[in-house]
């Protein structure tokens, strides 16, 4: 048998850090910080709306549009809170990793 990928503590820490950076940049409309985190082969699947982006460029445009809507008063400002203890990371051999977790979203009035 071929052994599976090992999920090291370093991988878990790096993925948690990247998760925090991604959500911070997205929810605070810091596109200059978000763009380097998004590769063009990104596919974004929203838990409520399904597949919303099939490229990194489309994902970034969606965030850009949401931020513009916020500036114009059409969208609310949101905050994401990761539920403590729910973040899990699973290494994938020769590919990367999958991360799951639960979070809460709040509209900031």
C-alpha positions in Angstrom: 0.0 0.0 0.0 1.1 3.6 -0.7 0.9 5.7 2.5 -1.3 8.7 2.3 -0.3 12.3 2.8 0.7 13.5 6.2 -1.0 16.5 7.7 1.8 18.1 9.6 1.4 20.7 12.3 3.2 23.2 10.0 0.6 22.6 7.3 -2.2 23.1 9.7 -0.7 26.3 11.0 0.0 27.6 7.4 -3.5 26.9 6.3 -5.0 28.6 9.3 -2.9 31.6 8.7 -3.9 31.7 5.0 -7.6 31.3 6.0 -7.4 34.3 8.3 -5.5 36.4 5.6 -8.0 35.5 2.9 -11.1 36.4 5.0 -9.5 39.5 6.4 -8.6 40.8 2.9 -12.0 39.9 1.5 -14.2 41.3 4.2 -12.2 44.5 4.6 -12.0 45.1 0.9 -8.3 45.0 0.7 -8.0 43.8 -2.8 -4.2 44.5 -3.0 -3.8 41.9 -0.2 -6.3 39.5 -1.6 -5.0 39.3 -5.2 -1.7 37.5 -4.3 -3.7 34.8 -2.4 -5.9 33.9 -5.4 -4.6 31.7 -8.2 -6.4 31.9 -11.6 -7.4 28.3 -11.4 -9.5 29.0 -8.3 -13.0 27.7 -8.4 -15.3 29.1 -5.7 -18.3 27.2 -4.4 -20.5 29.1 -2.1 -22.5 27.1 0.5 -25.7 29.0 -0.4 -25.3 30.0 -4.0 -23.3 27.1 -5.4 -20.4 27.7 -7.9 -20.0 31.5 -8.2 -16.6 31.7 -9.8 -14.7 29.4 -12.1 -11.5 31.5 -12.2 -9.5 33.6 -9.8 -10.2 36.7 -11.9 -13.9 36.1 -11.6 -13.6 35.7 -7.9 -11.7 38.9 -7.5 -14.2 40.7 -9.7 -17.0 39.4 -7.4 -15.3 40.8 -4.4 -14.6 44.1 -6.1 -18.3 44.4 -7.1 -19.3 43.6 -3.5 -17.0 46.3 -2.1 -18.3 48.8 -4.6 -21.8 48.0 -3.6 -20.8 48.6 0.0 -19.4 52.0 -0.8 -22.6 52.9 -2.7 -24.8 51.7 0.2 -26.3 48.7 -1.6 -24.4 46.1 0.5 -23.8 45.9 4.2 -20.4 45.5 5.8 -19.9 42.0 7.1 -17.7 40.2 9.7 -16.7 36.6 9.7 -16.1 34.7 12.9 -14.5 31.3 12.8 -16.1 28.9 15.3 -13.3 27.8 17.6 -12.2 24.2 17.3 -13.9 23.6 14.0 -11.0 24.2 11.5 -9.7 21.0 10.1 -6.9 20.5 7.5 -6.4 17.4 5.4 -3.3 17.0 3.3 -3.6 15.7 -0.3 -0.6 13.9 -1.8 1.0 15.9 -4.6 -1.7 18.5 -4.6 -2.1 20.6 -1.5 -4.8 20.4 1.2 -8.5 20.7 1.9 -9.6 22.8 4.8 -13.1 22.7 6.4 -14.6 24.6 9.3 -17.6 26.4 10.5 -18.0 30.1 10.8 -20.6 32.7 11.6 -21.2 35.9 9.6 -22.5 39.1 11.0 -23.9 42.2 9.3 -22.3 45.3 10.8 -24.9 48.0 11.2 
